[in-house]
């Protein structure tokens, strides 16, 4: 069963920006990015190196790691450099303007 976690209000993340939010029971912040009005929720640490993605940059729906420039698709978590590395992405739900994610 997935754990449903409240993260933020949908307006807390401006278009084209990345924000980190603390989640109960989760050791590191959860990354939320807004691209074309859609909120994407992922882990905030690069699965390639232990680098915070909160300092990364967005290139459309791709998140570019500030450590080595590896790119991750925010929709699927796929890495453009190594197909066996994947960024965890979380299913989201918006209820009354509040963003929730379902942690697996």
C-alpha positions as CSV (number, residue, x, y, z in Angstrom):
1,X,0.0,0.0,0.0
2,X,1.3,3.5,-0.9
3,X,1.7,6.2,1.7
4,X,-0.2,9.4,0.8
5,X,1.7,12.5,1.8
6,X,0.6,16.1,1.8
7,X,3.3,18.3,0.2
8,X,2.1,21.8,-0.5
9,X,-0.5,24.1,-2.0
10,X,-0.4,24.0,-5.8
11,X,0.4,27.7,-5.9
12,X,3.6,27.2,-3.8
13,X,5.5,26.1,-6.9
14,X,5.7,28.8,-9.6
15,X,5.7,27.8,-13.3
16,X,9.2,26.6,-14.5
17,X,10.5,26.3,-10.9
18,X,11.7,23.6,-8.6
19,X,10.9,23.5,-4.9
20,X,11.7,21.0,-2.1
21,X,9.2,20.1,0.6
22,X,9.6,18.1,3.8
23,X,7.4,15.0,4.1
24,X,6.6,13.1,7.3
25,X,8.6,9.9,7.5
26,X,10.8,10.8,4.5
27,X,14.5,11.6,5.3
28,X,15.2,14.0,2.4
29,X,13.0,16.7,0.8
30,X,10.6,15.8,-2.0
31,X,11.2,17.7,-5.2
32,X,8.2,19.3,-6.9
33,X,8.5,21.0,-10.3
34,X,5.9,22.8,-12.3
35,X,6.2,22.5,-16.1
36,X,3.4,23.7,-18.4
37,X,1.0,23.9,-15.5
38,X,1.7,20.3,-14.5
39,X,3.2,19.4,-11.2
40,X,5.8,16.6,-11.1
41,X,7.0,15.0,-7.9
42,X,10.3,13.1,-7.6
43,X,13.1,12.2,-5.3
44,X,15.4,15.2,-4.7
45,X,18.6,13.3,-4.9
46,X,20.3,12.2,-8.1
47,X,20.3,8.4,-8.4
48,X,23.7,8.6,-10.2
49,X,25.6,10.5,-7.5
50,X,24.4,11.8,-4.1
51,X,23.8,15.3,-5.4
52,X,20.8,17.4,-4.5
53,X,18.6,18.0,-7.5
54,X,17.0,21.0,-5.8
55,X,19.8,23.0,-7.3
56,X,19.2,21.5,-10.8
57,X,17.7,23.3,-13.7
58,X,14.6,22.6,-15.8
59,X,14.9,22.2,-19.6
60,X,11.2,21.6,-20.5
61,X,10.2,18.4,-18.7
62,X,13.8,17.4,-18.2
63,X,15.6,18.0,-14.9
64,X,19.3,18.5,-15.3
65,X,21.5,17.4,-12.4
66,X,23.9,20.2,-11.2
67,X,26.6,17.5,-10.4
68,X,27.3,15.9,-13.8
69,X,24.6,17.4,-16.1
70,X,22.7,14.1,-16.4
71,X,19.1,14.6,-17.5
72,X,16.0,13.0,-16.1
73,X,12.5,13.0,-17.6
74,X,10.2,14.3,-14.9
75,X,7.2,12.3,-16.3
76,X,8.9,8.9,-16.3
77,X,12.1,9.3,-14.3
78,X,14.1,8.0,-17.3
79,X,17.8,9.1,-17.6
80,X,18.9,10.3,-20.9
81,X,22.5,9.2,-20.3
82,X,22.1,5.7,-18.8
83,X,19.0,3.7,-19.4
84,X,19.4,1.5,-16.3
85,X,19.4,4.6,-13.9
86,X,15.9,6.0,-13.1
87,X,14.8,8.9,-10.9
88,X,11.9,7.8,-8.7
89,X,8.7,9.7,-9.6
90,X,5.6,9.7,-7.5
91,X,2.0,9.6,-8.4
92,X,0.2,12.8,-7.5
93,X,-3.3,13.9,-6.5
94,X,-4.7,17.4,-6.0
95,X,-7.5,17.8,-3.6
96,X,-8.9,21.3,-2.8
97,X,-5.7,22.9,-4.1
98,X,-3.4,20.7,-2.0
99,X,-0.8,18.5,-3.7
100,X,-0.4,15.0,-2.4
101,X,2.0,12.3,-3.5
102,X,1.8,8.6,-3.1
103,X,5.1,7.2,-1.9
104,X,5.7,3.6,-2.8
